[in-house]
Amino acid sequence: MDIVVCVKRVPATDSKIKVGADGKSIDPAGIEFVLNPYDEFAVEEAIKTRETLGSGSVTVITLGTGDSQKELRTCLAMGADKAVLLDASGLPGGGAGLDACATARIVADHVKGIPHDAVFCGRQAVDGDDSQFPSRLAALLDLPCVTEVAKLELSDGRYRAERDIEGAREVVDCPTPCVISTNKGLNEPRYANLKGIMAAKKKPLETIAVSAAEPATETTGLELPPERSGGKIVDSVSDLVAALKNEAKVL
Amino acid sequence: MSNIVVIADAREGKIKKPTLEAVGAAKELAGKSGGSVVAVVVGHQLDAAKQDLANSGASKVVAVDAETFAQYSGDGFARAILEQLEGLSPAAILMPHTAMGRDLMPRIAAKLDAGLVSDATALHFEGDRFGATKPVYAGKAYKKSMATRSPFLATLRPNNWEAGSGEGAEVVDASASFGSDQLKAIVKEVVSAASDRVPLQEAKVVVAGGRGLQAPENFKLVEDLAAAFGPGVAAVGASRAVVDAGWRPHREQVGQTGKVVAPTLYIAVGISGAIQHLAGMRTSRFIVAVNKDANAPIFKECDYGIVGDAFEICPALAEAIKAAAS
């Protein structure tokens, strides 16, 4: 089974976000970038599938700039076979103006040319929190899709996927080829060991310059939420209940 | 005349508050942009849903009611909705940011080659353009985007708009051009969670526990405190630390790589307040922190803090809340 995994380089979740000089994007100074945490589950699931079946391939693909090679190497070190960097550095702002619509279009155009029995993606990237890419990609590739998958079983070329919805768990039957977006809880992503890191250096990483796709939205501003001023410390449970009742009026 | 279309989340034929809020938001938006509000619902046995939508403030309800759609299918629902959208000339399309909305709307947006802002907390109409503001980095910042072409789509964060109301909208029954043999990914089974508690992101009150509770069995304190608010009011949340430790399921995790919540009241018990957790709950209307450590960062983000032992405070607070409620 050939699996394509779409990944993204994002700020680590413990980053403190500051607005950049343009007022539309973040100030990257001092921020550590990592593989999107939800993508780790996608990479792990793909590698596990190849190991279980004893055949097939895992190709990781990202849209970014040269910096994203680090995250692709991380995936190769975990055990992916090859990597593709869709290089947006030739686009205005290094592709900063690409929205989910344009991103999915560019990636879909390239995934079409890679053999795939399944495409895995993280449920959302923890920068834009869009959760749009997997379903958009599926629509553009004309594939069925199951999003936010927390349990996945493959038999006879069909997936049985479980996903948490409001107050319940859904069990979805889905044929392959398909797009699966992965949620936390699906598996325990492995850490790259030294052997993996050494092997990753020799694995193929192909860079393809991409041409622009027309975004359907433009970012016009980025703002930080107002700071909270710090709480009032109350001395007892009865003071707390009184405050909730009389000041906050929530009881 | 262009319309504002609301796509209903009618899981099991039921219209819940997030969909009614989307109709409320659509009416507000139509007040600025012009056009009327049309609700589209796909499912099976939709009599109650049609009634609820007819009284939601929409001018018109279009219902595709067929056994084919008794269970959710992303590809099937998207196709049925796209067929209906053709005749509605939508300028904007809204849906609640529920599990169904997150799955379905990007699919529709891609087929329309249109822009979508997901998890929007505000909608805009400026000049002749639609747009929306949404939290990014789990709420550490807010991004405003405007559409560069039509139509414009948004999924709306629950608990952010007033539910719409009205009466007697025209209800049109429509049908899909295809049958169940055309569906690919299909829901086979829905296993309801054992508890009767409200979903985390819809709850008015969230009581969340962290590592300060010391052991998984001590989450009973948090569960009892949530239960004290009465049935259907409070949900239980958890910090990443206790989810990673396997004490609680991931569906309860609040914060980045978990859920972002904004209830009226958020009570953090034994949670120190890591930046990832704060991002997920800081827009709650009132935040109460219970922690032994007076220097815990959570006290900077809360409205009311109480420094002390959760094992004493939680039961006492539960009793007091029960007393206040009765």
Interface residues (C-beta under 8 A of the other chain):
Chain A: P11 T13 D14 S15 K16 I17 V19 I26 P37 Y38 D99 A100 C101 A104 V126 D127 G128 D129 D130 S131 Q132 F133 P134 S135 R136 L137 A138 A139 L140 L143 P144 C145 V146 T147 E148 A150 R160 R163 D164 I165 E166 G167 A168 R169 E170 V171 V172 D173 C174 P175 C178 N183 K184 G185 E214 P215 A216 T217 E218 T219 T220 G221 L222 E223 L224 P225 R228 G230 G231 K232 I233 V234 D235 S236 V237 S238 L240 V241 A243 L244 K245 A248 V250 L251
Chain B: R11 Y72 G74 D75 A78 T98 A99 M100 R102 D103 L104 M105 P106 R107 I108 A109 A110 K111 D113 A114 G115 L116 V117 S118 D119 G131 K134 P135 V136 Y137 A138 G139 K140 A141 Y142 K143 K144 S145 M146 A147 T148 R149 F152 K184 A185 I186 V187 K188 E189 V190 V191 S192 A193 R197 V198 P199 Q201 E202 V205 V243 P249 H250 R251 Q253 Q256 T257 G258 V260 T264 L265 A274 I275 Q276 R282 T283 R285 F286 I287 V288 A289 A294 F299 K300 E301 C302 D303 Y304 G305 I306 V307 I313 A316 L317 A320 I321 A324 A325
